Amino acid sequence: DLLVVVRTPPAVAAARLASRASRHSRSQQLSPEDLLAELQRGDQLLGRLVGWWAGHTGQDRVIEVDGGTMTPAQARTLAARVVACAHRAAHPRPQPGADAPAVLHVCTRYQRGGSERRIRDLVAALPEMRHHLLLGRDSDIALAREQTSAHEVSVLPSLVRHVSPWQDLATVLRLSHRLRRGEYAVVVTHQSKAGALGRLAALAAGGPGVVHSLSMGSFGAGYGGFENIVFRRLERVLGGRTAAFCVVGSDLAQRFAEAGVPADRLHVVRSGVPLPAGVAPREETRRAVRERYGIPEEAPLLCYVGSLEPRKNVLLLAVVLYELSSRLPQRPHLLVVGEGPQRAELEGRVRALGLERQAVFTGHLAEPERVREAVRGSDLMLLLSKTEGLPQVLVQSAAEGTPFVSFDVEGVQELLALGARGTAVALGDLTGVVLAASRHLAQDSPADHEPVADLASWSPDAIRAAYRRVFHDVLGVRPVAAAVPLPRRGADYGAGRTSATNALAGRRPAAGALSTASPSTASA
């Protein structure tokens, strides 16, 4: 039910073993170099185990703690998690049967990203319902099957990311035909394209109700004129006909409210982020990162974590590194964690500027603790995206206590208000980024690298409870049985409950009963 991993950095473990009087164990008979190498191999194996476990059971079923620095507060947090897990194991929720209400998730493209994490969070939050995933053509189907516990995963070949009138029309027709069969209690759309086509299909089919999951916007600063006009008007039209929006952050919710989406349908539900129960000692982690990647001890270390794609403006990282190299007394280094279509181009820019000895590209790191180590061991995080919903990497940065410099996209001001340390720079102001990074690297004290932000709303339990509140309201207040026309904006939805609400409340409907009963409201 729960994997608790107590980790000690290999260098610390080696020092502890060397200080013991006994020399009977094989490890203590090794030379210091061989001992450290063996401990590092063991740490890597443990990291792979943790990554495998998290991928198959969910990140909320893994707790990693630092045994050498655990504080009493962290120990109490760990104890509370263990007790909560024991309670869930002693009172398991019933698994959904063949007659349990079903949810259809429609996703444009399932890869590795924030919106995909929201699918996994939602499936985990509603285990008493059957979940069917319908994914676009460019999706990684094997990854979706591996990462989710969905009962069915299938592909809709006409659902593509780019605008294609004939394929988009085919997608709406096929989806509406599927929804008319009455198999689903609710539809959940993920990402912009699936959000628009899925909601149009539900309107054409006359139901069921639709929840749209928002991990980032489709209009506003950072988007072109065409997207701003089309998607803003589309959301104004579809917003009043969408049962609810699960939005990653308040800044993004405000943007949609200003576009005309009813504010009472916008619910902030965070995306799950693997947050540590405690943080490793800063200097030890800093030293370990530099040893792992061959970075000089005295060099300031910048870090970028994320996809290497145009939306993230990753080619600007080379420019920032170049400008900082001429301003700082010690040449800074850049650690790039991630993969993407622009990796080769970014590496070429780095070489063209003569910075290849100051940049390290790790590729995708499958082990979450390696990503956390990179963030914790760096001096400054960089994020230069054109647009975001709420940058998950900055949530990780705040959790590890590492300051950041970012363009002022959605979610950055929200994190700063929660206590995260960092600087928001006007979108596109590269000179401002360089100046802010110089200030942080020159002036930040050790106390500026300890976590102080309030990230309670990102805990697995808080995310689960938020999803259940939204879906209890949607399925309990709005009629979502098959072939029921969606009500007009502002109409009286009544107080009917469906079998889906019964499932959320842990009840089963009476045999043959219609979905119009009004049981008492259950606790989410």
C-alpha positions, -999 to 999 in steps of 0.1 A, spaced: 0 0 0 29 24 7 66 24 -2 86 44 23 122 51 11 147 64 36 176 77 16 211 88 26 234 105 0 262 80 -10 290 104 3 273 107 37 268 69 39 305 63 30 316 87 57 294 69 83 307 35 73 343 47 74 338 60 110 325 27 124 349 6 145 337 -27 131 352 -39 98 334 -72 94 311 -62 65 324 -65 29 316 -29 21 339 -17 49 368 -37 35 366 -17 2 388 12 -6 371 46 -2 368 50 -40 353 16 -45 330 20 -15 316 53 -28 312 38 -63 293 8 -49 270 31 -28 263 52 -59 253 21 -79 230 11 -51 215 45 -50 208 43 -88 191 9 -84 170 23 -56 161 52 -78 149 29 -106 128 9 -81 111 41 -68 105 52 -104 90 18 -114 68 17 -83 55 53 -88 47 46 -124 27 15 -116 10 25 -84 9 63 -83 33 89 -69 10 93 -38 20 58 -28 57 66 -25 73 86 3 109 95 2 127 110 32 162 118 42 171 97 72 200 119 82 182 152 84 146 144 93 131 170 116 103 162 142 78 180 119 88 158 90 86 127 111 50 137 122 41 142 85 54 108 77 35 92 105 3 109 94 8 96 58 14 61 71 -17 62 94 -38 75 65 -26 48 42 -34 21 69 -69 36 72 -75 34 35 -62 -2 34 -85 -11 63 -115 5 46 -110 -1 9 -134 15 -16 -153 -11 -37 -139 -16 -71 -162 -6 -100 -183 -33 -115 -196 -37 -150 -226 -16 -141 -206 12 -125 -210 46 -142 -184 53 -168 -163 84 -176 -150 91 -211 -118 110 -212 -109 127 -245 -73 138 -249 -57 153 -280 -22 138 -274 -10 116 -245 27 120 -240 47 131 -209 33 163 -196 12 182 -171 -22 175 -187 -14 138 -188 -7 139 -151 -41 154 -146 -57 124 -162 -39 101 -138 -49 123 -109 -85 122 -119 -87 85 -125 -71 79 -90 -96 103 -74 -126 84 -87 -118 47 -84 -154 37 -81 -161 47 -116 -150 31 -149 -126 52 -169 -123 50 -207 -95 70 -224 -100 81 -260 -67 95 -273 -56 113 -304 -35 98 -332 -1 111 -319 -5 96 -285 18 72 -268 -7 44 -262 17 21 -243 26 49 -219 -11 57 -213 -18 21 -205 12 19 -182 6 51 -163 -32 50 -158 -55 24 -144 -81 31 -170 -104 2 -179 -101 10 -216 -76 29 -237 -83 34 -274 -73 58 -303 -94 81 -324 -73 85 -355 -90 117 -367 -82 135 -335 -50 155 -343 -33 184 -327 -32 207 -358 -63 223 -374 -77 200 -400 -113 209 -410 -122 175 -424 -106 155 -396 -120 178 -370 -155 173 -384 -150 135 -385 -139 136 -349 -171 155 -338 -193 131 -357 -176 100 -344 -176 113 -308 -213 124 -309 -223 89 -323 -204 73 -295 -221 95 -269 -256 88 -282 -252 52 -272 -257 64 -236 -226 46 -221 -212 75 -202 -223 95 -171 -199 123 -179 -172 133 -204 -139 149 -194 -119 167 -221 -82 174 -218 -61 199 -238 -74 226 -261 -83 207 -293 -101 178 -275 -117 204 -253 -134 221 -282 -143 191 -303 -154 170 -273 -178 197 -260 -192 203 -295 -198 165 -299 -216 164 -265 -238 193 -276 -246 175 -309 -254 143 -290 -276 161 -265 -255 151 -235 -239 140 -212 -224 168 -192 -188 178 -199 -160 187 -175 -131 204 -192 -96 200 -175 -75 232 -180 -38 228 -176 -30 259 -198 -49 284 -218 -55 285 -256 -55 323 -259 -40 354 -243 -3 366 -241 20 343 -259 -5 332 -285 -10 344 -321 -38 366 -333 -57 337 -348 -57 317 -316 -67 347 -296 -97 355 -317 -110 319 -323 -104 303 -290 -115 332 -269 -149 333 -288 -152 296 -287 -147 295 -249 -173 323 -245 -198 301 -264 -189 268 -249 -182 280 -214 -219 284 -204 -225 249 -218 -197 232 -199 -207 217 -166 -175 226 -149 -138 235 -155 -110 219 -134 -83 246 -136 -47 242 -126 -44 277 -111 -62 309 -101 -44 330 -127 -56 308 -155 -91 307 -141 -92 345 -140 -83 346 -177 -112 324 -186 -136 343 -164 -126 375 -182 -133 358 -215 -169 352 -205 -168 317 -188 -192 317 -158 -170 321 -127 -190 296 -107 -179 268 -131 -142 274 -127 -127 253 -99 -90 253 -90 -77 217 -88 -39 214 -88 -19 190 -109 -1 164 -89 36 171 -84 60 146 -67 68 168 -37 94 156 -11 84 149 25 116 168 34 146 182 16 182 170 16 210 192 30 216 219 5 254 217 4 255 179 2 231 179 -27 249 207 -44 281 188 -42 265 156 -54 250 172 -85 284 187 -94 301 154 -90 275 135 -110 276 159 -140 313 170 -138 305 206 -129 332 227 -110 324 232 -73 327 270 -75 306 274 -107 271 290 -103 246 264 -116 215 273 -136 189 246 -142 161 241 -167 137 212 -164 111 205 -190 103 197 -226 127 211 -252 101 226 -275 93 260 -291 66 269 -265 92 268 -238 116 292 -256 145 269 -248 168 284 -274 170 315 -253 187 295 -226 219 296 -246 217 334 -249 211 338 -211 241 315 -204 263 336 -228 253 369 -213 258 357 -177 293 344 -186 304 379 -193 288 394 -161 298 369 -133 332 364 -118 328 327 -121 316 312 -154 281 298 -148 270 263 -160 237 252 -173 220 219 -165 193 210 -190 169 182 -178 145 170 -204 140 159 -240 122 174 -270 123 183 -307 146 213 -301 174 195 -282 198 193 -312 192 229 -321 198 241 -286 230 220 -284 241 236 -317 234 271 -303 255 263 -272 284 251 -294 281 281 -317 286 304 -287 315 284 -274 297 273 -243 298 235 -248 319 230 -217 294 250 -196 263 230 -205 251 195 -195 222 178 -212 208 149 -192 179 139 -214 148 126 -198 153 115 -162 129 87 -154 137 87 -117 118 115 -98 145 117 -72 171 126 -99 150 155 -110 145 167 -74 183 163 -68 190 185 -99 165 212 -87 177 211 -51 214 211 -61 211 241 -85 216 277 -76 188 291 -98 159 277 -119 151 293 -153 118 292 -171 114 312 -203 81 299 -216 58 319 -239 28 306 -221 19 283 -191 -11 273 -170 8 270 -138 44 259 -142 48 226 -124 86 228 -124 83 261 -104 62 242 -79 90 217 -76 115 245 -73 95 261 -45 93 227 -27 131 223 -29 138 259 -19 155 268 -51 149 304 -63 137 309 -99 137 335 -127 108 332 -151 89 352 -177 57 364 -161 33 338 -174 2 324 -157 9 309 -123 41 326 -116 26 355 -95 4 329 -78 34 309 -66 52 341 -55 21 350 -35 23 316 -18 58 324 -6 80 309 -34 113 327 -38 119 340 -73 115 369 -98 89 373 -125 102 393 -156 80 407 -183 74 383 -212 101 386 -238 124 408 -216 156 388 -219 178 416 -205 155 416 -174 161 378 -171 199 383 -172 198 411 -146 175 392 -123 196 360 -126 228 380 -118 212 395 -87 201 361 -74 234 345 -80 253 373 -64 231 381 -34 211 350 -24 222 337 10 219 300 22 186 309 39 172 318 5 176 282 -6 152 266 20 115 259 12 90 283 27 61 283 2 27 270 12 21 241 -11 -6 223 8 -30 224 -21 -6 202 -41 -8 173 -17 -23 140 -31 -51 141 -6 -60 177 -14 -61 170 -51 -82 139 -46 -107 158 -24 -109 187 -49 -118 164 -78 -144 146 -58 -160 179 -47 -162 190 -83 -176 158 -97 -201 153 -68 -215 187 -77 -215 181 -114 -230 147 -113 -253 155 -84 -268 188 -95 -267 186 -133 -286 158 -151 -260 137 -170 -280 106 -180 -277 97 -217 -295 118 -243 -306 145 -219 -302 179 -236 -278 203 -220 -297 231 -203 -295 267 -214 -272 290 -196 -288 303 -164 -316 276 -165 -327 258 -133 -308 225 -133 -330 209 -105 -318 187 -77 -317 153 -94 -289 128 -86 -276 101 -109 -261 67 -104 -227 84 -108 -234 104 -77 -244 73 -59 -210 58 -68 -192 88 -55 -211 86 -23 -204 49 -20 -240 38 -27 -256 17 -54 -289 26 -70 -319 3 -66 -324 -21 -95 -344 -6 -123 -345 28 -107 -343 59 -129 -315 84 -122 -338 110 -106 -336 100 -69 -325 126 -44 -303 109 -17 -288 130 9 -256 148 1 -226 126 8 -192 138 21 -167 142 -7 
